[in-house]
Every structure is written in C-alpha cells, then in structure tokens.
Amino acid sequence: MLTGLRRALAFAWAWRRGATRLHEEETEIRREDGNLPATLLRPDPIPGPLPGWVVLHGITRPGRRHPTLVPFVRALAGSGAVVLVPEIPEWRDLLLAPEEALDTLRGSIGSLAGMEETAPGRIGAMGFSFGVSSVLAAASDPSLAKQLGGVAGFGGYCDLERTLRFLFLGEHEWKGATYHGDPDPYGRWVVAGNYLSRVPGFEEAIDVQHALMELSRQAGDLQVGAWKSHLDPLKERLLLKVHADRQALFRALAPPAGEQTPRGLAEILSPALALAARDTTQLFEPTLFLNRIAIPVRLIHGRTDRLIPFSESLRLREAFPPNADVQVYLTGLFAHSQRHRGSPFVELGEQLRFLRVMSHILEML
C-alpha cells in the first residue's frame, strides 16, 4: 500500500508540475501485419528494472498524441515506470477494429517484456474507452496473462446495446434507477460509420455511413465537441453527398446541435448496430471472457461521462465472477468529452480520491 501511495504521489506531482528527467523516444512494436510506431517513456536516469505499462490510446484522430493522453503517460512514467504507447492506425482512422487492437497490445506486451529496463512479471496494460475491452481480452488470454500483473480501464463499456441506447437517447439505468444525460453524438457517429450498412434494411445506406465517418473524422481533426453548433455547416455540406432518398436518415443521425435522433429510429438502431458489431467478432462482448481473468482489474469511470455512462463500468464489475479481484472507482474529475470542474472544495476532495485510485492501480505492479 505504501509503495502504491508513493508512486501515486509521484504521478500527481508529475501531472501538476510536468514530468521532468524523463527519456522519451520514438520506437516500433511488431504486429502480425507489420511494424507500428510507438512512444517509449522512462525515468532518466533509470534506477533499475521498473514496472512497465502498455497504454492504449482511444479511438481518436490524434491517437497517442492526444492532448489529454500525453501528460497522463508522462506522469505515469514520472511515477517510476517504463511506459509504452503504441499507435493503432485503425483507431486513428476511427475504425473500431478490436482484433487489430488486441494484436497491437500483444506485440506491445512482448516488447516491454523483452526490455532490460522492465522488471520481469511486472507489466500492466491500460485502456481507454473501447480500449478497455482490449485490455480485458488480453487479461483473459493465458499466453498474455502470465506476463501481466494487472490491467486498468478508463471509461469502458459492458453492454454495447445499452451504451448505444445512451448515445442515441441519453438514458441509462443502474439498480432500478434511471439516469438522463446529454450524450456526445460522436460515439453514435463512429459506430454507425462503421456498421450502418450491415444492419438489415439499411444496406443501401453506405453513403450515409461514409458521411457519418467523415463527420467524425473532421470533428476529431478540429478537436471540436461533436455536440457543438460549429459542426452544423459541415453537416449541411456532407448532406449533399448523400442520395436524396437517404438525406432524412443522415439528418436524423446527425441533426443540428441541440436536437436528438428520433426515438423510433434510436430504438431500432441501438440493438441492430450492436448486433452488427458483435457479428464481426466476439471481442465486442466483454462478458464472454471475464470469467477467464485471474489477475487484478481496476476500472475507473467519470460520473458525468457523455460518451459511455458510468453505469457500464459498474455493470462490468457485476459481470465478473464473485471472487475476482476487481475494483470500480467513480470520479468527478474526468470523462470522455470534458474535464469536470466544480467548487474548489469539491475539486480537492475528488483529487484526493483520485490519488487513492491511482495508488490502487500502481500498486498492482
């Protein structure tokens, strides 16, 4: 416990003050289809073999250079760890590609395990958003789990259909209580941009699918909140690329800022898109492999998350076997789409709680 707290304090210091005395370099990891670029960070000088972390960036255009991820991984290295952040080109192109992500993680774990700077048996994996399923899948793979001391997930999902329902309607529930929020439309654009034409009855909507993907990519390139009116002119331009028979469908999926997809269409597409995704690979269904995970798991979720609701991490914990070493932490500090700011006293309390969370994560290794 004291080791975890010491590392968490070092993490917090590096996060607030900026990590110093770090060595950061470009490297490569080996994946079955070729080499991928990666960023390697470690303390300089290195005091001896250290814990190693593989960190998967989210499904974002900036990838491993996301402005929120960069200070996080530097602070993680500042806590006294070797950190490897591989590039997942499919995720930068907003393709969900869970098989490729798992292959990337497999190659990254192997690379860390082969470094003399990394202590044997003290490797962990962290994933964000859809990457949480990837680190859980790695933890369930016996060939990888024997190299892992623990995994951590930030903002993951348990049930894809429930997650999509939230992304369309802003509704989610937990233990009989119903919650309402203003969802970030980026998530439904990305999923529909990947799978809309696989849904029965929407096979001809490939132009809508392409327009949604282009909308998502440009929103990511601009680093503009997908719920903002800044993107409304772009929606109108993309509408012109859609056949007249399907323009109403595009407008329903990407309406002007402040409007939501009609409930009837949302009720149809939430389960249908989830099924279309699951038909491509079982990796979209994390509950299928949770019972094979025998290493510690730590799940963190923002209470005000607009992309994946906090109830999904709670549901993930419930889906594990009762004796699994799994802990869930809810925080008011971070979420997918924004960093929450409250009163100074509330903020201080959240920071202290997050420090405790990081100590529990870092002490796994």
C-alpha positions as CSV (number, residue, x, y, z in Angstrom):
1,M,0.0,0.0,0.0
2,L,2.8,2.4,0.9
3,T,4.5,1.7,-2.4
4,G,1.3,2.4,-4.3
5,L,0.8,5.7,-2.4
6,R,4.4,6.8,-3.0
7,R,4.1,6.1,-6.8
8,A,0.7,7.9,-6.8
9,L,2.2,11.0,-5.2
10,A,5.0,11.0,-7.8
11,F,2.3,10.6,-10.5
12,A,0.3,13.6,-9.1
13,W,3.4,15.7,-8.8
14,A,4.4,15.0,-12.4
15,W,0.8,15.6,-13.6
16,R,0.6,19.0,-11.9
17,R,4.1,20.2,-12.4
18,G,5.1,18.4,-15.6
19,A,7.2,15.4,-15.7
20,T,11.0,16.1,-15.6
21,R,14.0,13.9,-16.0
22,L,12.3,11.6,-18.5
23,H,13.7,9.9,-21.5
24,E,11.1,9.9,-24.4
25,E,11.8,8.3,-27.7
26,E,10.1,7.0,-30.8
27,T,10.3,3.3,-31.3
28,E,8.4,0.4,-33.0
29,I,6.4,-2.6,-31.9
30,R,5.9,-5.7,-34.0
31,R,2.3,-6.7,-35.1
32,E,1.4,-9.6,-37.3
33,D,0.9,-7.3,-40.3
34,G,4.0,-5.2,-39.8
35,N,5.7,-2.7,-37.5
36,L,3.8,0.1,-35.8
37,P,5.3,3.3,-34.4
38,A,5.2,3.8,-30.6
39,T,6.3,6.2,-27.9
40,L,8.6,4.8,-25.1
41,L,9.0,6.8,-21.9
42,R,11.1,6.1,-18.8
43,P,12.8,7.9,-16.0
44,D,16.3,9.3,-16.7
45,P,18.4,8.0,-15.2
46,I,16.6,4.8,-14.7
47,P,17.2,3.4,-11.1
48,G,16.9,-0.2,-12.1
49,P,14.3,-2.6,-13.5
50,L,10.9,-0.8,-13.2
51,P,7.2,-1.7,-13.7
52,G,6.1,-1.4,-17.3
53,W,2.8,-0.2,-18.6
54,V,1.3,-0.5,-22.1
55,V,-1.2,2.3,-22.6
56,L,-3.7,2.1,-25.5
57,H,-4.9,5.5,-26.8
58,G,-8.6,5.8,-27.6
59,I,-10.4,5.9,-30.9
60,T,-9.3,9.4,-31.7
61,R,-7.7,11.2,-34.6
62,P,-4.7,12.4,-32.5
63,G,-4.0,8.8,-31.3
64,R,-1.1,8.6,-28.9
65,R,-0.5,12.4,-29.3
66,H,-4.0,13.3,-27.8
67,P,-3.5,16.4,-25.7
68,T,-5.0,14.7,-22.7
69,L,-3.1,11.4,-23.0
70,V,0.3,13.0,-23.4
71,P,0.5,14.5,-19.9
72,F,-1.1,11.3,-18.4
73,V,1.6,8.9,-19.8
74,R,4.4,11.3,-18.9
75,A,3.0,11.4,-15.3
76,L,2.8,7.7,-15.4
77,A,6.4,7.4,-16.4
78,G,7.2,10.0,-13.7
79,S,5.7,7.7,-11.1
80,G,8.6,5.4,-11.7
81,A,7.6,3.2,-14.7
82,V,8.5,2.3,-18.2
83,V,5.6,3.3,-20.4
84,L,5.0,2.1,-24.0
85,V,2.2,3.8,-26.1
86,P,1.7,2.1,-29.4
87,E,0.0,3.7,-32.4
88,I,-3.1,1.9,-33.5
89,P,-3.6,3.2,-37.1
90,E,-7.1,1.8,-37.4
91,W,-8.3,3.7,-34.3
92,R,-6.8,6.9,-35.6
93,D,-8.9,6.3,-38.7
94,L,-11.9,5.7,-36.4
95,L,-12.2,2.1,-37.4
96,L,-13.2,0.1,-34.3
97,A,-11.0,-2.9,-35.3
98,P,-10.9,-4.9,-32.0
99,E,-8.8,-7.7,-33.4
100,E,-6.1,-5.4,-34.6
101,A,-6.1,-3.6,-31.3
102,L,-5.6,-6.9,-29.5
103,D,-2.7,-7.8,-31.8
104,T,-1.2,-4.4,-31.1
105,L,-1.4,-5.0,-27.4
106,R,0.1,-8.4,-27.8
107,G,3.1,-7.0,-29.6
108,S,3.5,-4.2,-27.1
109,I,3.5,-6.5,-24.1
110,G,6.1,-8.7,-25.8
111,S,8.2,-5.6,-26.5
112,L,8.1,-4.4,-22.9
113,A,8.8,-7.9,-21.5
114,G,12.0,-8.0,-23.6
115,M,13.4,-4.8,-22.3
116,E,16.1,-4.9,-19.7
117,E,14.6,-1.8,-18.1
118,T,11.4,-3.6,-17.3
119,A,11.2,-5.8,-14.2
120,P,10.1,-9.4,-15.1
121,G,6.5,-10.2,-14.2
122,R,5.7,-6.5,-13.5
123,I,3.9,-5.4,-16.7
124,G,0.4,-3.9,-16.8
125,A,-2.0,-2.7,-19.5
126,M,-4.3,0.3,-19.5
127,G,-7.1,1.0,-22.0
128,F,-9.4,4.0,-22.5
129,S,-13.0,3.8,-23.8
130,F,-13.3,1.0,-26.3
131,G,-9.7,0.0,-25.4
132,V,-10.9,-1.3,-22.1
133,S,-12.4,-4.4,-23.9
134,S,-9.0,-4.9,-25.5
135,V,-7.0,-5.0,-22.2
136,L,-9.7,-7.2,-20.6
137,A,-9.4,-9.6,-23.6
138,A,-5.6,-9.6,-23.2
139,A,-6.0,-10.4,-19.5
140,S,-8.2,-13.4,-20.4
141,D,-5.6,-14.8,-22.8
142,P,-3.4,-17.3,-20.9
143,S,-0.4,-16.6,-23.1
144,L,-0.6,-12.8,-22.2
145,A,-1.9,-13.0,-18.7
146,K,1.2,-14.8,-17.4
147,Q,3.2,-11.7,-18.4
148,L,0.7,-9.2,-16.8
149,G,0.4,-8.2,-13.2
150,G,-2.8,-6.3,-13.7
151,V,-4.9,-4.2,-16.1
152,A,-6.8,-0.9,-15.7
153,G,-9.6,0.5,-17.8
154,F,-10.9,4.1,-18.0
155,G,-14.4,4.7,-19.2
156,G,-15.2,1.2,-20.7
157,Y,-18.4,-0.4,-21.6
158,C,-20.0,-3.7,-20.7
159,D,-23.1,-3.9,-22.9
160,L,-22.8,-2.4,-26.3
161,E,-26.5,-2.1,-26.9
162,R,-27.1,-0.3,-23.6
163,T,-24.2,2.0,-24.5
164,L,-25.7,2.8,-27.9
165,R,-29.1,3.4,-26.4
166,F,-27.4,6.1,-24.2
167,L,-25.6,7.6,-27.2
168,F,-28.9,8.0,-29.0
169,L,-31.3,8.8,-26.2
170,G,-29.2,9.9,-23.2
171,E,-30.8,7.3,-21.0
172,H,-29.2,4.7,-18.8
173,E,-30.1,2.8,-15.6
174,W,-28.5,1.1,-12.7
175,K,-30.1,-1.0,-10.0
176,G,-33.6,0.3,-10.9
177,A,-32.7,4.0,-11.0
178,T,-32.9,5.8,-14.4
179,Y,-30.4,8.5,-15.3
180,H,-30.6,11.1,-18.0
181,G,-27.8,13.0,-19.7
182,D,-26.9,14.9,-22.8
183,P,-24.9,12.3,-24.9
184,D,-21.9,13.1,-27.1
185,P,-23.1,12.2,-30.6
186,Y,-19.5,11.4,-31.7
187,G,-19.9,7.9,-30.3
188,R,-23.0,7.0,-32.4
189,W,-21.5,8.6,-35.5
190,V,-18.4,6.4,-35.2
191,V,-20.4,3.2,-34.5
192,A,-22.9,3.9,-37.3
193,G,-20.0,5.0,-39.6
194,N,-18.5,1.5,-39.1
195,Y,-21.6,-0.7,-39.2
196,L,-24.7,1.0,-40.5
197,S,-24.8,-0.7,-43.9
198,R,-24.6,-4.1,-42.1
199,V,-28.0,-3.5,-40.5
200,P,-30.9,-5.2,-42.3
201,G,-32.9,-2.7,-44.1
202,F,-30.0,-0.2,-44.2
203,E,-27.8,-2.0,-46.7
204,E,-28.1,0.9,-49.3
205,A,-27.1,3.5,-46.7
206,I,-23.4,3.2,-47.5
207,D,-23.4,6.9,-48.4
208,V,-24.8,7.8,-45.0
209,Q,-22.3,5.6,-43.4
210,H,-19.4,7.3,-45.2
211,A,-20.8,10.8,-44.4
212,L,-21.0,9.9,-40.7
213,M,-17.4,8.7,-40.8
214,E,-16.3,11.9,-42.5
215,L,-18.2,14.0,-39.9
216,S,-16.5,12.1,-37.1
217,R,-13.0,12.4,-38.6
218,Q,-13.3,16.1,-39.3
219,A,-14.7,16.7,-35.7
220,G,-11.7,14.8,-34.4
221,D,-9.2,16.8,-36.6
222,L,-10.7,20.1,-35.5
223,Q,-10.8,18.9,-31.8
224,V,-14.3,20.4,-31.6
225,G,-17.0,18.9,-29.3
226,A,-19.4,16.9,-31.5
227,W,-22.4,18.4,-29.7
228,K,-21.5,22.0,-30.7
229,S,-23.0,24.1,-33.4
230,H,-19.6,24.6,-35.1
231,L,-20.2,21.4,-37.0
232,D,-23.6,22.3,-38.4
233,P,-22.3,23.8,-41.6
234,L,-20.2,20.7,-42.2
235,K,-23.3,18.5,-41.7
236,E,-25.0,20.5,-44.4
237,R,-22.1,20.0,-46.8
238,L,-22.0,16.3,-46.2
239,L,-25.7,16.0,-46.7
240,L,-25.1,16.9,-50.3
241,K,-23.0,13.7,-50.7
242,V,-26.0,11.6,-49.6
243,H,-28.7,10.3,-52.0
244,A,-31.9,12.3,-51.8
245,D,-33.7,9.2,-50.6
246,R,-31.5,8.9,-47.6
247,Q,-30.9,12.5,-46.6
248,A,-33.6,12.3,-44.0
249,L,-31.7,9.4,-42.4
250,F,-28.5,11.3,-42.3
251,R,-30.3,14.3,-40.7
252,A,-31.8,12.0,-38.1
253,L,-28.4,10.6,-37.2
254,A,-26.6,13.9,-37.3
255,P,-29.2,16.6,-36.6
256,P,-28.4,20.2,-35.8
257,A,-26.8,20.9,-32.5
258,G,-29.2,20.6,-29.6
259,E,-31.5,18.1,-31.3
260,Q,-31.6,14.3,-30.9
261,T,-32.3,11.4,-33.2
262,P,-36.0,10.5,-33.2
263,R,-36.8,7.9,-30.6
264,G,-38.3,5.4,-33.0
265,L,-35.1,5.3,-35.1
266,A,-33.0,5.1,-32.0
267,E,-35.0,2.2,-30.7
268,I,-34.3,0.3,-34.0
269,L,-30.7,1.1,-34.4
270,S,-29.4,0.7,-30.9
271,P,-29.8,-3.1,-30.8
272,A,-29.3,-3.5,-34.6
273,L,-25.9,-1.8,-34.6
274,A,-24.8,-3.7,-31.5
275,L,-25.7,-6.9,-33.2
276,A,-23.9,-5.9,-36.5
277,A,-20.7,-5.2,-34.5
278,R,-20.9,-8.4,-32.4
279,D,-21.4,-10.4,-35.6
280,T,-17.9,-9.3,-36.8
281,T,-16.1,-10.5,-33.6
282,Q,-16.8,-11.7,-30.1
283,L,-14.4,-9.1,-28.8
284,F,-17.3,-6.6,-28.7
285,E,-18.8,-8.7,-26.0
286,P,-16.5,-8.5,-22.9
287,T,-18.9,-10.5,-20.7
288,L,-17.9,-13.6,-22.7
289,F,-14.4,-13.7,-21.4
290,L,-14.5,-12.0,-18.0
291,N,-14.6,-15.4,-16.2
292,R,-11.2,-16.3,-17.6
293,I,-9.4,-13.3,-16.0
294,A,-7.4,-14.2,-12.9
295,I,-5.3,-11.1,-12.5
296,P,-6.3,-7.8,-10.8
297,V,-8.5,-5.4,-12.7
298,R,-9.2,-1.8,-11.8
299,L,-12.0,0.1,-13.6
300,I,-12.3,4.0,-13.5
301,H,-15.2,6.0,-14.8
302,G,-16.3,9.6,-14.8
303,R,-19.7,10.2,-13.3
304,T,-20.6,12.8,-15.9
305,D,-19.3,10.9,-18.9
306,R,-21.3,11.8,-22.0
307,L,-19.9,9.1,-24.3
308,I,-20.2,5.9,-22.1
309,P,-22.2,6.2,-19.0
310,F,-20.7,5.3,-15.6
311,S,-23.2,2.5,-15.1
312,E,-21.3,0.5,-17.7
313,S,-18.2,0.1,-15.5
314,L,-20.5,-0.8,-12.6
315,R,-22.2,-3.4,-14.8
316,L,-18.8,-4.7,-15.9
317,R,-17.8,-5.3,-12.2
318,E,-21.1,-7.2,-11.6
319,A,-20.4,-9.4,-14.7
320,F,-17.2,-10.8,-13.2
321,P,-17.2,-13.9,-11.0
322,P,-17.8,-13.0,-7.3
323,N,-14.2,-13.9,-6.3
324,A,-12.5,-11.9,-9.0
325,D,-10.0,-9.2,-7.9
326,V,-11.9,-6.3,-9.5
327,Q,-12.5,-2.8,-8.1
328,V,-14.5,0.1,-9.6
329,Y,-14.0,3.8,-8.9
330,L,-16.2,6.7,-10.0
331,T,-14.7,10.1,-10.3
332,G,-16.0,13.6,-10.9
333,L,-12.6,14.8,-12.4
334,F,-12.6,13.2,-15.8
335,A,-14.9,12.0,-18.5
336,H,-14.5,11.3,-22.3
337,S,-15.7,14.6,-23.6
338,Q,-14.7,17.1,-20.9
339,R,-12.9,17.6,-17.6
340,H,-15.4,18.5,-14.9
341,R,-14.8,21.5,-12.7
342,G,-16.7,22.0,-9.5
343,S,-16.1,24.2,-6.4
344,P,-12.6,24.3,-5.0
345,F,-13.6,22.1,-2.0
346,V,-15.3,19.5,-4.2
347,E,-12.3,19.5,-6.6
348,L,-9.9,18.9,-3.7
349,G,-12.0,16.0,-2.5
350,E,-12.1,14.5,-5.9
351,Q,-8.3,14.9,-6.3
352,L,-7.7,13.1,-3.1
353,R,-10.0,10.3,-4.1
354,F,-8.3,10.1,-7.5
355,L,-4.9,9.9,-5.7
356,R,-6.2,6.9,-3.8
357,V,-7.4,5.3,-7.1
358,M,-4.0,5.8,-8.7
359,S,-2.3,4.2,-5.7
360,H,-4.5,1.1,-6.1
361,I,-3.7,0.9,-9.8
362,L,0.0,1.4,-9.4
363,E,0.4,-1.0,-6.5
364,M,-0.7,-3.9,-8.8
365,L,2.8,-3.9,-10.2
